[in-house]
């Protein structure tokens, strides 16, 4: 699946600092290049975030929408686990 990072999520990733942002981008690149099943690496969220998926990258979370019909994972949020859901 192709991974697209929304502008807002890209700004959030950039604010995390060099090490954290590199880990997140490496994780996303690995998922895309190795065609890893997006659901096996993540967890479906509940409540107001239903239909979104969460990926753990250390203490950071990547929140994404999986669009099976067009084979895209849209990254909508990224941040530290205590801040990303707010």
Secondary structure by P-SEA (a helix, b strand, c coil): cbbbbcaaaaaaaaaccaaaaaaaaaaaaaaaaacccccccbbbbccccccbbbbbcccbbbbbbbbcccbbbbbccccccccccc
